[in-house]
C-alpha cells in the first residue's frame, strides 16, 4: 500500500513539475534559402514518417503532436544532413515558448526562432560539402 501511495505522489509531482509534455506542440520548418531555391525536406520520429516535401522559397511544412509522458519524443528532419527539430529539453521548450518550434534552414545553416528573445538563433552550420546548391 505504501508503494502505491508513493507511486501516486511521484506521478502527481511529475505532472505538476512538468505540464509541458502534455501540451500540444507545433513544429514548423520554413524554407529560408535565398534566390528562390527549392528545399527538399523529409521529417520523422521513431514512430511517424511525415513524408517528403519540396518547399518553395518562404513555404512552410508543419505538424503537431503531444509529447509522450516520459518526455522521450524526438523528431528530426533531413535536408542534406539530419538535424533534430524536437527533443525534450528545457532550453528547447524555452526557445519554442513552450508550444511552437520554428526552424529556418538558411544559406549558411539552420536556425531556430527564439520566440522569447525575438531572433533567429543559429543552431547548426552546414557541413562542408553539404551546403544547399541548385
Chimera marker file (.cmm) of the C-alpha trace (Angstrom):
<marker_set name="trace">
<marker id="1" x="0.000" y="0.000" z="0.000" r="1" g="1" b="0" radius="0.5"/>
<marker id="2" x="2.843" y="2.400" z="0.832" r="1" g="1" b="0" radius="0.5"/>
<marker id="3" x="4.355" y="1.691" z="-2.579" r="1" g="1" b="0" radius="0.5"/>
<marker id="4" x="1.097" y="2.616" z="-4.328" r="1" g="1" b="0" radius="0.5"/>
<marker id="5" x="0.834" y="5.878" z="-2.372" r="1" g="1" b="0" radius="0.5"/>
<marker id="6" x="4.482" y="6.681" z="-3.138" r="1" g="1" b="0" radius="0.5"/>
<marker id="7" x="3.928" y="5.947" z="-6.823" r="1" g="1" b="0" radius="0.5"/>
<marker id="8" x="0.812" y="8.156" z="-6.841" r="1" g="1" b="0" radius="0.5"/>
<marker id="9" x="2.763" y="11.077" z="-5.344" r="1" g="1" b="0" radius="0.5"/>
<marker id="10" x="5.656" y="10.569" z="-7.753" r="1" g="1" b="0" radius="0.5"/>
<marker id="11" x="3.275" y="10.781" z="-10.722" r="1" g="1" b="0" radius="0.5"/>
<marker id="12" x="1.500" y="13.812" z="-9.239" r="1" g="1" b="0" radius="0.5"/>
<marker id="13" x="4.809" y="15.614" z="-8.708" r="1" g="1" b="0" radius="0.5"/>
<marker id="14" x="5.903" y="14.691" z="-12.245" r="1" g="1" b="0" radius="0.5"/>
<marker id="15" x="2.725" y="16.132" z="-13.713" r="1" g="1" b="0" radius="0.5"/>
<marker id="16" x="2.778" y="19.309" z="-11.655" r="1" g="1" b="0" radius="0.5"/>
<marker id="17" x="6.515" y="19.768" z="-12.198" r="1" g="1" b="0" radius="0.5"/>
<marker id="18" x="6.389" y="19.494" z="-15.956" r="1" g="1" b="0" radius="0.5"/>
<marker id="19" x="2.988" y="20.023" z="-17.535" r="1" g="1" b="0" radius="0.5"/>
<marker id="20" x="4.718" y="20.943" z="-20.805" r="1" g="1" b="0" radius="0.5"/>
<marker id="21" x="4.980" y="17.365" z="-22.113" r="1" g="1" b="0" radius="0.5"/>
<marker id="22" x="1.193" y="17.190" z="-22.083" r="1" g="1" b="0" radius="0.5"/>
<marker id="23" x="0.855" y="20.312" z="-24.242" r="1" g="1" b="0" radius="0.5"/>
<marker id="24" x="0.192" y="20.119" z="-27.945" r="1" g="1" b="0" radius="0.5"/>
<marker id="25" x="3.445" y="21.021" z="-29.674" r="1" g="1" b="0" radius="0.5"/>
<marker id="26" x="3.730" y="22.550" z="-33.147" r="1" g="1" b="0" radius="0.5"/>
<marker id="27" x="6.846" y="22.235" z="-35.286" r="1" g="1" b="0" radius="0.5"/>
<marker id="28" x="7.345" y="24.421" z="-38.357" r="1" g="1" b="0" radius="0.5"/>
<marker id="29" x="10.127" y="24.222" z="-40.929" r="1" g="1" b="0" radius="0.5"/>
<marker id="30" x="10.301" y="27.289" z="-43.198" r="1" g="1" b="0" radius="0.5"/>
<marker id="31" x="12.399" y="27.489" z="-46.363" r="1" g="1" b="0" radius="0.5"/>
<marker id="32" x="14.670" y="30.477" z="-45.703" r="1" g="1" b="0" radius="0.5"/>
<marker id="33" x="17.022" y="29.824" z="-48.613" r="1" g="1" b="0" radius="0.5"/>
<marker id="34" x="17.832" y="32.758" z="-50.859" r="1" g="1" b="0" radius="0.5"/>
<marker id="35" x="17.369" y="33.180" z="-54.627" r="1" g="1" b="0" radius="0.5"/>
<marker id="36" x="14.050" y="31.264" z="-54.726" r="1" g="1" b="0" radius="0.5"/>
<marker id="37" x="15.790" y="27.927" z="-54.128" r="1" g="1" b="0" radius="0.5"/>
<marker id="38" x="13.569" y="24.906" z="-53.597" r="1" g="1" b="0" radius="0.5"/>
<marker id="39" x="14.188" y="22.907" z="-50.457" r="1" g="1" b="0" radius="0.5"/>
<marker id="40" x="13.747" y="19.135" z="-50.172" r="1" g="1" b="0" radius="0.5"/>
<marker id="41" x="12.768" y="18.005" z="-46.690" r="1" g="1" b="0" radius="0.5"/>
<marker id="42" x="11.839" y="14.766" z="-45.001" r="1" g="1" b="0" radius="0.5"/>
<marker id="43" x="10.823" y="14.686" z="-41.303" r="1" g="1" b="0" radius="0.5"/>
<marker id="44" x="10.111" y="11.790" z="-38.979" r="1" g="1" b="0" radius="0.5"/>
<marker id="45" x="10.193" y="10.359" z="-35.487" r="1" g="1" b="0" radius="0.5"/>
<marker id="46" x="10.778" y="6.798" z="-34.351" r="1" g="1" b="0" radius="0.5"/>
<marker id="47" x="7.059" y="6.134" z="-34.843" r="1" g="1" b="0" radius="0.5"/>
<marker id="48" x="5.933" y="8.590" z="-37.529" r="1" g="1" b="0" radius="0.5"/>
<marker id="49" x="7.301" y="9.253" z="-41.020" r="1" g="1" b="0" radius="0.5"/>
<marker id="50" x="5.889" y="12.602" z="-42.153" r="1" g="1" b="0" radius="0.5"/>
<marker id="51" x="6.950" y="12.083" z="-45.761" r="1" g="1" b="0" radius="0.5"/>
<marker id="52" x="8.949" y="14.053" z="-48.301" r="1" g="1" b="0" radius="0.5"/>
<marker id="53" x="8.228" y="17.685" z="-49.080" r="1" g="1" b="0" radius="0.5"/>
<marker id="54" x="9.558" y="20.155" z="-51.632" r="1" g="1" b="0" radius="0.5"/>
<marker id="55" x="9.202" y="23.679" z="-50.277" r="1" g="1" b="0" radius="0.5"/>
<marker id="56" x="9.355" y="26.770" z="-52.434" r="1" g="1" b="0" radius="0.5"/>
<marker id="57" x="11.061" y="29.885" z="-51.056" r="1" g="1" b="0" radius="0.5"/>
<marker id="58" x="9.253" y="31.032" z="-47.897" r="1" g="1" b="0" radius="0.5"/>
<marker id="59" x="6.972" y="27.965" z="-47.845" r="1" g="1" b="0" radius="0.5"/>
<marker id="60" x="6.408" y="26.040" z="-44.616" r="1" g="1" b="0" radius="0.5"/>
<marker id="61" x="5.840" y="22.450" z="-43.586" r="1" g="1" b="0" radius="0.5"/>
<marker id="62" x="4.339" y="21.966" z="-40.125" r="1" g="1" b="0" radius="0.5"/>
<marker id="63" x="2.802" y="19.337" z="-37.866" r="1" g="1" b="0" radius="0.5"/>
<marker id="64" x="1.550" y="18.974" z="-34.322" r="1" g="1" b="0" radius="0.5"/>
<marker id="65" x="1.800" y="16.255" z="-31.695" r="1" g="1" b="0" radius="0.5"/>
<marker id="66" x="1.732" y="15.586" z="-27.972" r="1" g="1" b="0" radius="0.5"/>
<marker id="67" x="4.954" y="14.689" z="-26.214" r="1" g="1" b="0" radius="0.5"/>
<marker id="68" x="4.848" y="11.294" z="-24.529" r="1" g="1" b="0" radius="0.5"/>
<marker id="69" x="4.501" y="11.082" z="-20.762" r="1" g="1" b="0" radius="0.5"/>
<marker id="70" x="8.134" y="10.131" z="-20.258" r="1" g="1" b="0" radius="0.5"/>
<marker id="71" x="9.374" y="13.053" z="-22.396" r="1" g="1" b="0" radius="0.5"/>
<marker id="72" x="11.159" y="10.900" z="-24.947" r="1" g="1" b="0" radius="0.5"/>
<marker id="73" x="9.576" y="12.274" z="-28.100" r="1" g="1" b="0" radius="0.5"/>
<marker id="74" x="12.113" y="13.239" z="-30.754" r="1" g="1" b="0" radius="0.5"/>
<marker id="75" x="11.566" y="14.428" z="-34.312" r="1" g="1" b="0" radius="0.5"/>
<marker id="76" x="14.266" y="15.075" z="-36.847" r="1" g="1" b="0" radius="0.5"/>
<marker id="77" x="14.411" y="16.238" z="-40.426" r="1" g="1" b="0" radius="0.5"/>
<marker id="78" x="16.735" y="15.543" z="-43.286" r="1" g="1" b="0" radius="0.5"/>
<marker id="79" x="17.906" y="18.325" z="-45.576" r="1" g="1" b="0" radius="0.5"/>
<marker id="80" x="21.318" y="17.242" z="-46.856" r="1" g="1" b="0" radius="0.5"/>
<marker id="81" x="22.050" y="16.231" z="-43.235" r="1" g="1" b="0" radius="0.5"/>
<marker id="82" x="19.969" y="15.095" z="-40.263" r="1" g="1" b="0" radius="0.5"/>
<marker id="83" x="19.014" y="17.752" z="-37.741" r="1" g="1" b="0" radius="0.5"/>
<marker id="84" x="16.792" y="17.405" z="-34.693" r="1" g="1" b="0" radius="0.5"/>
<marker id="85" x="13.709" y="19.647" z="-34.647" r="1" g="1" b="0" radius="0.5"/>
<marker id="86" x="12.183" y="18.471" z="-31.377" r="1" g="1" b="0" radius="0.5"/>
<marker id="87" x="13.650" y="16.800" z="-28.314" r="1" g="1" b="0" radius="0.5"/>
<marker id="88" x="12.899" y="17.038" z="-24.625" r="1" g="1" b="0" radius="0.5"/>
<marker id="89" x="14.944" y="19.859" z="-23.176" r="1" g="1" b="0" radius="0.5"/>
<marker id="90" x="14.141" y="22.884" z="-21.041" r="1" g="1" b="0" radius="0.5"/>
<marker id="91" x="16.309" y="25.007" z="-23.369" r="1" g="1" b="0" radius="0.5"/>
<marker id="92" x="14.291" y="23.940" z="-26.402" r="1" g="1" b="0" radius="0.5"/>
<marker id="93" x="10.987" y="24.398" z="-24.560" r="1" g="1" b="0" radius="0.5"/>
<marker id="94" x="12.043" y="27.958" z="-23.697" r="1" g="1" b="0" radius="0.5"/>
<marker id="95" x="13.140" y="28.832" z="-27.249" r="1" g="1" b="0" radius="0.5"/>
<marker id="96" x="9.840" y="27.454" z="-28.569" r="1" g="1" b="0" radius="0.5"/>
<marker id="97" x="7.809" y="29.379" z="-25.996" r="1" g="1" b="0" radius="0.5"/>
<marker id="98" x="6.550" y="26.022" z="-24.704" r="1" g="1" b="0" radius="0.5"/>
<marker id="99" x="4.453" y="25.237" z="-27.792" r="1" g="1" b="0" radius="0.5"/>
<marker id="100" x="5.843" y="26.376" z="-31.204" r="1" g="1" b="0" radius="0.5"/>
<marker id="101" x="9.229" y="25.333" z="-32.593" r="1" g="1" b="0" radius="0.5"/>
<marker id="102" x="10.089" y="27.117" z="-35.838" r="1" g="1" b="0" radius="0.5"/>
<marker id="103" x="13.165" y="26.019" z="-37.783" r="1" g="1" b="0" radius="0.5"/>
<marker id="104" x="14.557" y="28.031" z="-40.684" r="1" g="1" b="0" radius="0.5"/>
<marker id="105" x="17.191" y="26.472" z="-42.938" r="1" g="1" b="0" radius="0.5"/>
<marker id="106" x="19.147" y="29.358" z="-44.495" r="1" g="1" b="0" radius="0.5"/>
<marker id="107" x="22.111" y="29.516" z="-46.843" r="1" g="1" b="0" radius="0.5"/>
<marker id="108" x="24.650" y="29.437" z="-44.001" r="1" g="1" b="0" radius="0.5"/>
<marker id="109" x="22.952" y="26.924" z="-41.684" r="1" g="1" b="0" radius="0.5"/>
<marker id="110" x="19.860" y="26.002" z="-39.720" r="1" g="1" b="0" radius="0.5"/>
<marker id="111" x="18.254" y="28.442" z="-37.289" r="1" g="1" b="0" radius="0.5"/>
<marker id="112" x="15.579" y="28.185" z="-34.641" r="1" g="1" b="0" radius="0.5"/>
<marker id="113" x="13.244" y="31.096" z="-33.994" r="1" g="1" b="0" radius="0.5"/>
<marker id="114" x="13.941" y="32.013" z="-30.371" r="1" g="1" b="0" radius="0.5"/>
<marker id="115" x="10.461" y="33.330" z="-29.629" r="1" g="1" b="0" radius="0.5"/>
<marker id="116" x="11.015" y="34.872" z="-26.156" r="1" g="1" b="0" radius="0.5"/>
<marker id="117" x="14.171" y="36.693" z="-27.270" r="1" g="1" b="0" radius="0.5"/>
<marker id="118" x="12.750" y="37.574" z="-30.710" r="1" g="1" b="0" radius="0.5"/>
<marker id="119" x="15.560" y="36.497" z="-33.045" r="1" g="1" b="0" radius="0.5"/>
<marker id="120" x="16.615" y="33.622" z="-35.303" r="1" g="1" b="0" radius="0.5"/>
<marker id="121" x="19.280" y="31.723" z="-33.377" r="1" g="1" b="0" radius="0.5"/>
<marker id="122" x="21.884" y="29.724" z="-35.339" r="1" g="1" b="0" radius="0.5"/>
<marker id="123" x="21.863" y="26.067" z="-34.274" r="1" g="1" b="0" radius="0.5"/>
<marker id="124" x="23.698" y="24.100" z="-36.995" r="1" g="1" b="0" radius="0.5"/>
<marker id="125" x="26.164" y="25.206" z="-39.642" r="1" g="1" b="0" radius="0.5"/>
<marker id="126" x="26.140" y="23.331" z="-42.917" r="1" g="1" b="0" radius="0.5"/>
<marker id="127" x="28.923" y="20.780" z="-43.042" r="1" g="1" b="0" radius="0.5"/>
<marker id="128" x="31.496" y="21.278" z="-45.775" r="1" g="1" b="0" radius="0.5"/>
<marker id="129" x="30.085" y="19.839" z="-48.997" r="1" g="1" b="0" radius="0.5"/>
<marker id="130" x="26.519" y="19.704" z="-47.641" r="1" g="1" b="0" radius="0.5"/>
<marker id="131" x="25.539" y="23.335" z="-48.165" r="1" g="1" b="0" radius="0.5"/>
<marker id="132" x="22.472" y="23.689" z="-50.347" r="1" g="1" b="0" radius="0.5"/>
<marker id="133" x="23.163" y="24.228" z="-54.040" r="1" g="1" b="0" radius="0.5"/>
<marker id="134" x="20.931" y="24.156" z="-57.108" r="1" g="1" b="0" radius="0.5"/>
<link id1="1" id2="2" r="1" g="1" b="0" radius="0.2"/>
<link id1="2" id2="3" r="1" g="1" b="0" radius="0.2"/>
<link id1="3" id2="4" r="1" g="1" b="0" radius="0.2"/>
<link id1="4" id2="5" r="1" g="1" b="0" radius="0.2"/>
<link id1="5" id2="6" r="1" g="1" b="0" radius="0.2"/>
<link id1="6" id2="7" r="1" g="1" b="0" radius="0.2"/>
<link id1="7" id2="8" r="1" g="1" b="0" radius="0.2"/>
<link id1="8" id2="9" r="1" g="1" b="0" radius="0.2"/>
<link id1="9" id2="10" r="1" g="1" b="0" radius="0.2"/>
<link id1="10" id2="11" r="1" g="1" b="0" radius="0.2"/>
<link id1="11" id2="12" r="1" g="1" b="0" radius="0.2"/>
<link id1="12" id2="13" r="1" g="1" b="0" radius="0.2"/>
<link id1="13" id2="14" r="1" g="1" b="0" radius="0.2"/>
<link id1="14" id2="15" r="1" g="1" b="0" radius="0.2"/>
<link id1="15" id2="16" r="1" g="1" b="0" radius="0.2"/>
<link id1="16" id2="17" r="1" g="1" b="0" radius="0.2"/>
<link id1="17" id2="18" r="1" g="1" b="0" radius="0.2"/>
<link id1="18" id2="19" r="1" g="1" b="0" radius="0.2"/>
<link id1="19" id2="20" r="1" g="1" b="0" radius="0.2"/>
<link id1="20" id2="21" r="1" g="1" b="0" radius="0.2"/>
<link id1="21" id2="22" r="1" g="1" b="0" radius="0.2"/>
<link id1="22" id2="23" r="1" g="1" b="0" radius="0.2"/>
<link id1="23" id2="24" r="1" g="1" b="0" radius="0.2"/>
<link id1="24" id2="25" r="1" g="1" b="0" radius="0.2"/>
<link id1="25" id2="26" r="1" g="1" b="0" radius="0.2"/>
<link id1="26" id2="27" r="1" g="1" b="0" radius="0.2"/>
<link id1="27" id2="28" r="1" g="1" b="0" radius="0.2"/>
<link id1="28" id2="29" r="1" g="1" b="0" radius="0.2"/>
<link id1="29" id2="30" r="1" g="1" b="0" radius="0.2"/>
<link id1="30" id2="31" r="1" g="1" b="0" radius="0.2"/>
<link id1="31" id2="32" r="1" g="1" b="0" radius="0.2"/>
<link id1="32" id2="33" r="1" g="1" b="0" radius="0.2"/>
<link id1="33" id2="34" r="1" g="1" b="0" radius="0.2"/>
<link id1="34" id2="35" r="1" g="1" b="0" radius="0.2"/>
<link id1="35" id2="36" r="1" g="1" b="0" radius="0.2"/>
<link id1="36" id2="37" r="1" g="1" b="0" radius="0.2"/>
<link id1="37" id2="38" r="1" g="1" b="0" radius="0.2"/>
<link id1="38" id2="39" r="1" g="1" b="0" radius="0.2"/>
<link id1="39" id2="40" r="1" g="1" b="0" radius="0.2"/>
<link id1="40" id2="41" r="1" g="1" b="0" radius="0.2"/>
<link id1="41" id2="42" r="1" g="1" b="0" radius="0.2"/>
<link id1="42" id2="43" r="1" g="1" b="0" radius="0.2"/>
<link id1="43" id2="44" r="1" g="1" b="0" radius="0.2"/>
<link id1="44" id2="45" r="1" g="1" b="0" radius="0.2"/>
<link id1="45" id2="46" r="1" g="1" b="0" radius="0.2"/>
<link id1="46" id2="47" r="1" g="1" b="0" radius="0.2"/>
<link id1="47" id2="48" r="1" g="1" b="0" radius="0.2"/>
<link id1="48" id2="49" r="1" g="1" b="0" radius="0.2"/>
<link id1="49" id2="50" r="1" g="1" b="0" radius="0.2"/>
<link id1="50" id2="51" r="1" g="1" b="0" radius="0.2"/>
<link id1="51" id2="52" r="1" g="1" b="0" radius="0.2"/>
<link id1="52" id2="53" r="1" g="1" b="0" radius="0.2"/>
<link id1="53" id2="54" r="1" g="1" b="0" radius="0.2"/>
<link id1="54" id2="55" r="1" g="1" b="0" radius="0.2"/>
<link id1="55" id2="56" r="1" g="1" b="0" radius="0.2"/>
<link id1="56" id2="57" r="1" g="1" b="0" radius="0.2"/>
<link id1="57" id2="58" r="1" g="1" b="0" radius="0.2"/>
<link id1="58" id2="59" r="1" g="1" b="0" radius="0.2"/>
<link id1="59" id2="60" r="1" g="1" b="0" radius="0.2"/>
<link id1="60" id2="61" r="1" g="1" b="0" radius="0.2"/>
<link id1="61" id2="62" r="1" g="1" b="0" radius="0.2"/>
<link id1="62" id2="63" r="1" g="1" b="0" radius="0.2"/>
<link id1="63" id2="64" r="1" g="1" b="0" radius="0.2"/>
<link id1="64" id2="65" r="1" g="1" b="0" radius="0.2"/>
<link id1="65" id2="66" r="1" g="1" b="0" radius="0.2"/>
<link id1="66" id2="67" r="1" g="1" b="0" radius="0.2"/>
<link id1="67" id2="68" r="1" g="1" b="0" radius="0.2"/>
<link id1="68" id2="69" r="1" g="1" b="0" radius="0.2"/>
<link id1="69" id2="70" r="1" g="1" b="0" radius="0.2"/>
<link id1="70" id2="71" r="1" g="1" b="0" radius="0.2"/>
<link id1="71" id2="72" r="1" g="1" b="0" radius="0.2"/>
<link id1="72" id2="73" r="1" g="1" b="0" radius="0.2"/>
<link id1="73" id2="74" r="1" g="1" b="0" radius="0.2"/>
<link id1="74" id2="75" r="1" g="1" b="0" radius="0.2"/>
<link id1="75" id2="76" r="1" g="1" b="0" radius="0.2"/>
<link id1="76" id2="77" r="1" g="1" b="0" radius="0.2"/>
<link id1="77" id2="78" r="1" g="1" b="0" radius="0.2"/>
<link id1="78" id2="79" r="1" g="1" b="0" radius="0.2"/>
<link id1="79" id2="80" r="1" g="1" b="0" radius="0.2"/>
<link id1="80" id2="81" r="1" g="1" b="0" radius="0.2"/>
<link id1="81" id2="82" r="1" g="1" b="0" radius="0.2"/>
<link id1="82" id2="83" r="1" g="1" b="0" radius="0.2"/>
<link id1="83" id2="84" r="1" g="1" b="0" radius="0.2"/>
<link id1="84" id2="85" r="1" g="1" b="0" radius="0.2"/>
<link id1="85" id2="86" r="1" g="1" b="0" radius="0.2"/>
<link id1="86" id2="87" r="1" g="1" b="0" radius="0.2"/>
<link id1="87" id2="88" r="1" g="1" b="0" radius="0.2"/>
<link id1="88" id2="89" r="1" g="1" b="0" radius="0.2"/>
<link id1="89" id2="90" r="1" g="1" b="0" radius="0.2"/>
<link id1="90" id2="91" r="1" g="1" b="0" radius="0.2"/>
<link id1="91" id2="92" r="1" g="1" b="0" radius="0.2"/>
<link id1="92" id2="93" r="1" g="1" b="0" radius="0.2"/>
<link id1="93" id2="94" r="1" g="1" b="0" radius="0.2"/>
<link id1="94" id2="95" r="1" g="1" b="0" radius="0.2"/>
<link id1="95" id2="96" r="1" g="1" b="0" radius="0.2"/>
<link id1="96" id2="97" r="1" g="1" b="0" radius="0.2"/>
<link id1="97" id2="98" r="1" g="1" b="0" radius="0.2"/>
<link id1="98" id2="99" r="1" g="1" b="0" radius="0.2"/>
<link id1="99" id2="100" r="1" g="1" b="0" radius="0.2"/>
<link id1="100" id2="101" r="1" g="1" b="0" radius="0.2"/>
<link id1="101" id2="102" r="1" g="1" b="0" radius="0.2"/>
<link id1="102" id2="103" r="1" g="1" b="0" radius="0.2"/>
<link id1="103" id2="104" r="1" g="1" b="0" radius="0.2"/>
<link id1="104" id2="105" r="1" g="1" b="0" radius="0.2"/>
<link id1="105" id2="106" r="1" g="1" b="0" radius="0.2"/>
<link id1="106" id2="107" r="1" g="1" b="0" radius="0.2"/>
<link id1="107" id2="108" r="1" g="1" b="0" radius="0.2"/>
<link id1="108" id2="109" r="1" g="1" b="0" radius="0.2"/>
<link id1="109" id2="110" r="1" g="1" b="0" radius="0.2"/>
<link id1="110" id2="111" r="1" g="1" b="0" radius="0.2"/>
<link id1="111" id2="112" r="1" g="1" b="0" radius="0.2"/>
<link id1="112" id2="113" r="1" g="1" b="0" radius="0.2"/>
<link id1="113" id2="114" r="1" g="1" b="0" radius="0.2"/>
<link id1="114" id2="115" r="1" g="1" b="0" radius="0.2"/>
<link id1="115" id2="116" r="1" g="1" b="0" radius="0.2"/>
<link id1="116" id2="117" r="1" g="1" b="0" radius="0.2"/>
<link id1="117" id2="118" r="1" g="1" b="0" radius="0.2"/>
<link id1="118" id2="119" r="1" g="1" b="0" radius="0.2"/>
<link id1="119" id2="120" r="1" g="1" b="0" radius="0.2"/>
<link id1="120" id2="121" r="1" g="1" b="0" radius="0.2"/>
<link id1="121" id2="122" r="1" g="1" b="0" radius="0.2"/>
<link id1="122" id2="123" r="1" g="1" b="0" radius="0.2"/>
<link id1="123" id2="124" r="1" g="1" b="0" radius="0.2"/>
<link id1="124" id2="125" r="1" g="1" b="0" radius="0.2"/>
<link id1="125" id2="126" r="1" g="1" b="0" radius="0.2"/>
<link id1="126" id2="127" r="1" g="1" b="0" radius="0.2"/>
<link id1="127" id2="128" r="1" g="1" b="0" radius="0.2"/>
<link id1="128" id2="129" r="1" g="1" b="0" radius="0.2"/>
<link id1="129" id2="130" r="1" g="1" b="0" radius="0.2"/>
<link id1="130" id2="131" r="1" g="1" b="0" radius="0.2"/>
<link id1="131" id2="132" r="1" g="1" b="0" radius="0.2"/>
<link id1="132" id2="133" r="1" g="1" b="0" radius="0.2"/>
<link id1="133" id2="134" r="1" g="1" b="0" radius="0.2"/>
</marker_set>
